[in-house]
Amino acid sequence: MTDNPRESLNLVERMAKRMAAEAAQGVSAHPVAPSFAERVAQKVAAGSPAATQPAQGAVIKSAQGPLESLPQNAAVAVTSLPARPPVADRAEDAPVNPVAKQVHLDFRALRQNGMITPDNISSALSNEYRAIKRKLLQKVRDPQTRAATNNLVMITSSLPGEGKTFSSTNLALSLAAERGLRVLLIDADVIRPSVGNVFVSPPSEGLTDLLSGKVKQVSDVLYRCADVPNLSVIFAGTPRRNSPELISSGQMANLCRELSTRYPDRVVVLDTPPVLASSEPSILATYVHQLIMVVASAQTDRHQLRKSLEAVSACQNVSLLFNKAPRWNDAEYYGYYGYGYAPRTASSDATAPQS
């Protein structure tokens, strides 16, 4: 080690000392051009805000004389310009989120068909589907994480007119009332679609357009219900000659898999064709986690029901929903808790939709 250790100066301080020494000795006949690093330091020092307001001990150029050098170990305040944000963070380059497509429920159609309405969640029908929903959610949610892992639910029936669309729509509305749970209702009965009958001006594009490749993204045919924020709908779409083949295709299997894994907080309810009237339900049963078979009172016999259950036996979790049941005095049970609805009468009962 030497007795006079080398001074620890930054680039700006070394440049200032050199300029001060040259000014004291006079300008050389052959001046040495400043290095690239010194030119950069000059520009930084001249262009920074600190150059206009020098700190104590900074190099100051006098109007009458040469530069005065900094004292040793003096700090020079240099403020660099803020770096430009990355391309993805720039406001002008940020993608603009499109306005979500929305549809509105047809409250008049819901009431005429005797269905649940969001403004009357204390009706007898609402409580019946609330009980169905509770049993369904026990199988949908993982007991440890509470995530909706078994979230693909298929609604079908043996014959047309047993009320499968009536049941799938009411179940979707009841599920959407849950906090922290989103519901996607898909009209997969592309031959005789009925979900759109309870919405105001339903769009023409839907499931068949997505499966055929006419539209590329699920978001292109996904519509949020403005009256029920947690409910979204995919309608049947444009009628096509090969619509049954689209429902039973590999694209439909991929779509079900994508919808199930992408949204762990969402239950997907598929309204599908009747089992004995088409072959698609037996294929769709292999894609879903749960299946609800709607059985209308005094309409389906045991042989038909047994044949339907055999056709959808690929689904490991099948439940039966008894629809159009005879009246029973339910008011004496629910009325105790003050739900506040009157017993159903013949004049107030509406006929369930024939789908």
C-alpha positions as CSV (number, residue, x, y, z in Angstrom):
1,M,0.0,0.0,0.0
2,T,1.2,3.5,-0.8
3,D,1.2,6.5,1.6
4,N,-1.0,8.5,-0.8
5,P,-3.9,6.2,-1.8
6,R,-5.7,7.1,-5.0
7,E,-8.7,9.3,-4.6
8,S,-12.1,7.7,-5.2
9,L,-13.8,10.0,-7.6
10,N,-16.7,9.3,-10.0
11,L,-16.6,10.2,-13.7
12,V,-18.0,13.7,-13.3
13,E,-15.6,14.6,-10.6
14,R,-12.6,13.4,-12.5
15,M,-13.7,15.3,-15.6
16,A,-14.1,18.5,-13.5
17,K,-10.6,18.2,-12.0
18,R,-9.1,17.7,-15.5
19,M,-10.9,20.7,-16.9
20,A,-9.8,22.8,-13.9
21,A,-6.1,21.7,-14.3
22,E,-6.2,22.5,-18.0
23,A,-7.6,25.9,-17.4
24,A,-4.9,26.7,-14.8
25,Q,-2.0,25.6,-17.1
26,G,-3.5,27.2,-20.2
27,V,-5.0,25.5,-23.3
28,S,-2.7,23.1,-25.1
29,A,-1.9,23.7,-28.7
30,H,-3.1,20.2,-29.5
31,P,-6.1,19.7,-27.2
32,V,-7.0,16.1,-26.5
33,A,-10.5,15.2,-27.5
34,P,-12.7,14.1,-24.6
35,S,-13.4,10.4,-24.4
36,F,-16.8,8.9,-25.1
37,A,-17.4,8.4,-21.4
38,E,-16.6,12.1,-20.7
39,R,-18.9,13.3,-23.5
40,V,-21.7,11.2,-22.0
41,A,-21.0,12.6,-18.6
42,Q,-21.1,16.2,-20.0
43,K,-24.4,15.6,-21.6
44,V,-25.9,14.1,-18.4
45,A,-24.5,16.9,-16.2
46,A,-25.8,19.6,-18.6
47,G,-29.2,18.0,-19.3
48,S,-30.2,16.9,-15.8
49,P,-32.3,19.0,-13.5
50,A,-29.4,19.1,-11.0
51,A,-27.3,21.1,-13.5
52,T,-29.6,24.1,-13.1
53,Q,-29.5,23.9,-9.3
54,P,-26.1,22.7,-8.3
55,A,-25.6,21.2,-4.9
56,Q,-23.0,22.4,-2.4
57,G,-19.5,21.6,-3.6
58,A,-20.6,21.2,-7.2
59,V,-18.4,22.5,-10.1
60,I,-19.5,26.0,-11.0
61,K,-18.2,27.9,-14.1
62,S,-17.4,31.5,-13.2
63,A,-18.2,34.3,-15.7
64,Q,-14.8,35.9,-15.1
65,G,-12.5,33.0,-14.4
66,P,-11.7,29.4,-14.7
67,L,-13.6,26.5,-13.1
68,E,-13.3,25.8,-9.5
69,S,-12.7,22.2,-8.6
70,L,-14.7,20.3,-6.0
71,P,-13.3,19.5,-2.6
72,Q,-12.2,15.9,-2.1
73,N,-15.0,13.4,-1.3
74,A,-17.7,15.9,-2.3
75,A,-20.9,14.5,-3.6
76,V,-22.3,15.7,-6.9
77,A,-26.1,15.6,-7.3
78,V,-26.9,14.1,-10.7
79,T,-30.6,13.3,-11.4
80,S,-31.1,11.0,-14.4
81,L,-34.2,11.2,-16.6
82,P,-36.8,8.6,-15.8
83,A,-36.6,5.6,-18.2
84,R,-39.4,5.1,-20.6
85,P,-41.7,2.3,-19.4
86,P,-41.6,-1.0,-21.3
87,V,-43.8,-1.3,-24.3
88,A,-46.4,-3.4,-22.5
89,D,-46.7,-0.7,-19.8
90,R,-47.2,2.4,-22.0
91,A,-50.6,3.9,-21.8
92,E,-50.8,4.4,-25.6
93,D,-49.9,0.7,-26.2
94,A,-52.2,-0.8,-23.5
95,P,-55.0,-2.9,-24.9
96,V,-58.5,-1.5,-24.5
97,N,-60.9,-3.8,-22.7
98,P,-64.0,-4.2,-24.9
99,V,-67.4,-3.6,-23.3
100,A,-68.8,-7.0,-22.2
101,K,-71.8,-8.2,-24.2
102,Q,-74.9,-8.2,-22.2
103,V,-78.5,-9.6,-22.4
104,H,-81.5,-8.9,-20.4
105,L,-84.0,-11.4,-18.9
106,D,-87.5,-11.3,-20.1
107,F,-89.3,-11.0,-16.8
108,R,-92.7,-11.3,-18.4
109,A,-91.8,-14.6,-20.1
110,L,-90.4,-15.9,-16.8
111,R,-93.6,-15.1,-14.9
112,Q,-95.8,-16.5,-17.7
113,N,-93.9,-19.8,-17.5
114,G,-93.9,-19.9,-13.7
115,M,-90.2,-19.6,-13.4
116,I,-87.9,-18.0,-10.9
117,T,-87.4,-14.2,-11.2
118,P,-84.5,-12.3,-9.6
119,D,-87.0,-10.0,-7.9
120,N,-88.9,-12.8,-6.1
121,I,-86.4,-15.1,-4.5
122,S,-88.7,-16.1,-1.7
123,S,-91.3,-18.0,-3.8
124,A,-92.1,-21.6,-3.3
125,L,-90.3,-22.5,-6.5
126,S,-87.2,-20.6,-5.5
127,N,-87.1,-22.6,-2.2
128,E,-87.5,-25.9,-4.1
129,Y,-84.6,-25.1,-6.4
130,R,-82.6,-23.8,-3.4
131,A,-82.8,-27.3,-1.9
132,I,-81.7,-28.8,-5.2
133,K,-78.8,-26.4,-5.4
134,R,-77.5,-27.3,-2.0
135,K,-77.3,-31.0,-2.8
136,L,-75.7,-30.1,-6.2
137,L,-73.0,-27.9,-4.7
138,Q,-71.9,-30.6,-2.2
139,K,-70.8,-32.6,-5.2
140,V,-69.5,-29.6,-7.3
141,R,-67.1,-28.2,-4.7
142,D,-63.9,-29.8,-3.5
143,P,-64.4,-30.4,0.3
144,Q,-60.9,-29.0,1.1
145,T,-60.3,-26.1,-1.3
146,R,-64.0,-25.3,-1.9
147,A,-63.2,-24.8,-5.6
148,A,-65.8,-25.9,-8.2
149,T,-63.8,-28.8,-9.5
150,N,-66.8,-31.0,-10.7
151,N,-68.5,-28.0,-12.3
152,L,-69.9,-29.4,-15.6
153,V,-73.6,-30.1,-15.0
154,M,-75.8,-31.5,-17.8
155,I,-79.6,-31.2,-17.7
156,T,-81.6,-33.6,-19.9
157,S,-84.8,-35.7,-20.0
158,S,-86.0,-38.8,-21.6
159,L,-88.7,-37.2,-23.8
160,P,-89.4,-33.7,-25.1
161,G,-91.8,-31.6,-22.9
162,E,-90.6,-32.8,-19.5
163,G,-89.3,-29.5,-18.5
164,K,-85.5,-29.7,-18.9
165,T,-85.1,-26.1,-20.1
166,F,-87.5,-25.0,-17.3
167,S,-85.2,-26.9,-14.8
168,S,-81.8,-25.8,-16.3
169,T,-82.8,-22.1,-16.4
170,N,-84.2,-22.1,-12.8
171,L,-81.2,-24.0,-11.5
172,A,-78.9,-21.5,-13.2
173,L,-80.7,-18.5,-11.7
174,S,-80.7,-20.2,-8.3
175,L,-77.0,-21.0,-8.5
176,A,-76.2,-17.4,-9.6
177,A,-77.7,-16.1,-6.4
178,E,-74.8,-17.7,-4.5
179,R,-72.0,-15.3,-3.4
180,G,-68.6,-16.0,-4.9
181,L,-70.0,-18.4,-7.5
182,R,-70.4,-17.7,-11.2
183,V,-72.7,-19.6,-13.5
184,L,-72.5,-20.2,-17.2
185,L,-75.8,-21.4,-18.9
186,I,-75.2,-23.1,-22.3
187,D,-78.0,-23.9,-24.7
188,A,-76.7,-27.2,-26.1
189,D,-80.1,-28.2,-27.6
190,V,-79.2,-26.8,-31.0
191,I,-82.0,-28.6,-32.8
192,R,-84.8,-27.0,-30.6
193,P,-83.2,-24.3,-28.6
194,S,-85.3,-22.8,-25.8
195,V,-83.1,-20.9,-23.5
196,G,-83.3,-17.7,-25.6
197,N,-87.1,-17.6,-25.0
198,V,-86.6,-16.1,-21.6
199,F,-84.2,-13.4,-22.7
200,V,-85.0,-10.1,-24.5
201,S,-83.7,-10.2,-28.1
202,P,-81.3,-13.1,-27.8
203,P,-78.3,-12.9,-30.2
204,S,-78.2,-15.2,-33.3
205,E,-74.6,-16.3,-32.8
206,G,-73.7,-18.9,-30.2
207,L,-72.5,-22.4,-29.6
208,T,-72.7,-23.7,-33.2
209,D,-70.8,-20.7,-34.5
210,L,-68.0,-21.4,-32.0
211,L,-67.8,-25.1,-32.7
212,S,-67.8,-24.6,-36.5
213,G,-65.0,-22.0,-36.3
214,K,-67.1,-19.0,-37.5
215,V,-66.0,-17.3,-34.3
216,K,-62.7,-18.0,-32.7
217,Q,-63.0,-17.1,-29.0
218,V,-65.5,-18.1,-26.3
219,S,-65.8,-14.4,-25.4
220,D,-67.3,-13.7,-28.8
221,V,-70.4,-15.7,-27.9
222,L,-70.4,-15.2,-24.1
223,Y,-73.1,-12.8,-22.9
224,R,-73.4,-11.5,-19.4
225,C,-76.9,-11.2,-17.9
226,A,-77.4,-7.6,-16.9
227,D,-80.1,-8.5,-14.4
228,V,-78.1,-11.3,-12.6
229,P,-74.4,-10.2,-12.5
230,N,-73.1,-13.7,-11.7
231,L,-74.9,-15.3,-14.7
232,S,-73.5,-15.6,-18.2
233,V,-75.1,-17.3,-21.2
234,I,-74.0,-19.0,-24.5
235,F,-77.0,-19.4,-26.8
236,A,-77.5,-22.2,-29.3
237,G,-76.3,-20.2,-32.3
238,T,-77.0,-20.3,-36.0
239,P,-78.9,-23.4,-37.1
240,R,-76.8,-25.7,-39.3
241,R,-77.3,-29.0,-41.0
242,N,-74.5,-30.6,-39.1
243,S,-75.4,-29.2,-35.7
244,P,-75.8,-32.6,-34.1
245,E,-72.3,-33.6,-35.3
246,L,-70.9,-30.4,-33.9
247,I,-72.3,-31.2,-30.4
248,S,-70.8,-34.6,-30.4
249,S,-67.5,-33.5,-31.9
250,G,-64.0,-33.2,-30.4
251,Q,-64.4,-29.4,-30.4
252,M,-67.2,-29.7,-27.9
253,A,-65.1,-32.0,-25.7
254,N,-62.3,-29.4,-25.8
255,L,-64.7,-26.6,-25.0
256,C,-66.1,-28.4,-22.0
257,R,-62.6,-29.2,-20.8
258,E,-61.5,-25.6,-21.2
259,L,-64.6,-24.1,-19.5
260,S,-64.1,-26.5,-16.6
261,T,-60.4,-25.8,-15.9
262,R,-60.2,-22.1,-16.7
263,Y,-62.9,-21.0,-14.2
264,P,-62.6,-22.7,-10.8
265,D,-65.3,-20.5,-9.4
266,R,-67.9,-21.2,-12.1
267,V,-70.6,-23.8,-12.6
268,V,-71.4,-24.7,-16.2
269,V,-75.0,-25.8,-16.8
270,L,-75.7,-27.4,-20.1
271,D,-79.3,-27.7,-21.4
272,T,-79.1,-30.7,-23.8
273,P,-81.6,-32.5,-26.0
274,P,-83.8,-35.3,-24.7
275,V,-82.0,-38.7,-24.5
276,L,-84.5,-40.8,-26.4
277,A,-85.0,-38.1,-29.1
278,S,-81.4,-37.7,-30.1
279,S,-78.0,-39.4,-29.8
280,E,-76.0,-36.4,-28.6
281,P,-76.8,-36.7,-24.9
282,S,-75.0,-40.1,-24.7
283,I,-71.9,-38.4,-26.1
284,L,-72.1,-35.3,-23.9
285,A,-72.5,-37.6,-20.8
286,T,-68.9,-38.5,-21.3
287,Y,-67.7,-34.9,-21.0
288,V,-69.6,-33.8,-17.8
289,H,-69.1,-34.4,-14.1
290,Q,-72.8,-34.5,-13.1
291,L,-76.0,-35.2,-14.9
292,I,-79.6,-34.4,-13.8
293,M,-82.3,-36.4,-15.5
294,V,-85.7,-34.5,-15.4
295,V,-88.6,-36.9,-15.0
296,A,-92.1,-35.5,-15.6
297,S,-94.9,-36.8,-13.5
298,A,-97.3,-39.2,-15.4
299,Q,-95.4,-38.7,-18.7
300,T,-92.4,-41.0,-18.7
301,D,-92.8,-44.7,-17.8
302,R,-90.2,-46.9,-16.2
303,H,-89.1,-48.5,-19.4
304,Q,-88.3,-45.2,-21.0
305,L,-86.5,-43.9,-17.9
306,R,-84.4,-47.1,-17.7
307,K,-83.4,-46.8,-21.3
308,S,-82.5,-43.2,-20.9
309,L,-80.3,-43.9,-17.8
310,E,-78.5,-46.7,-19.7
311,A,-77.7,-44.3,-22.6
312,V,-76.1,-41.8,-20.2
313,S,-74.4,-44.3,-18.0
314,A,-71.0,-42.9,-19.0
315,C,-71.5,-40.1,-16.4
316,Q,-70.7,-41.5,-13.0
317,N,-73.0,-39.1,-11.1
318,V,-76.6,-39.1,-12.2
319,S,-79.5,-37.6,-10.2
320,L,-83.2,-37.6,-10.9
321,L,-85.4,-34.4,-10.7
322,F,-89.1,-35.1,-10.4
323,N,-91.0,-32.4,-12.3
324,K,-94.7,-31.4,-12.6
325,A,-95.3,-33.2,-9.3
326,P,-98.8,-33.1,-7.8
327,R,-99.5,-30.3,-5.4
328,W,-98.8,-30.7,-1.7
329,N,-99.3,-28.4,1.1
330,D,-95.9,-26.9,1.2
331,A,-97.0,-23.6,2.8
332,E,-97.4,-25.2,6.2
333,Y,-93.6,-25.9,6.2
334,Y,-92.0,-22.9,4.6
335,G,-94.6,-20.5,6.0
336,Y,-93.2,-21.1,9.5
337,Y,-90.0,-19.3,8.6
338,G,-91.9,-16.4,7.1
339,Y,-90.8,-16.7,3.5
340,G,-94.0,-14.8,2.8
341,Y,-95.7,-16.5,-0.2
342,A,-99.2,-17.8,-0.5
343,P,-100.1,-21.4,-1.3
344,R,-100.3,-22.1,-5.0
345,T,-103.7,-22.2,-6.5
346,A,-105.0,-23.4,-9.8
347,S,-105.3,-19.9,-11.1
348,S,-101.8,-18.9,-10.1
349,D,-100.0,-22.0,-11.4
350,A,-98.4,-21.7,-14.8
351,T,-97.6,-24.5,-17.2
352,A,-94.0,-25.5,-17.4
353,P,-92.3,-25.0,-20.7
354,Q,-92.6,-27.9,-23.1
355,S,-88.8,-28.4,-23.5
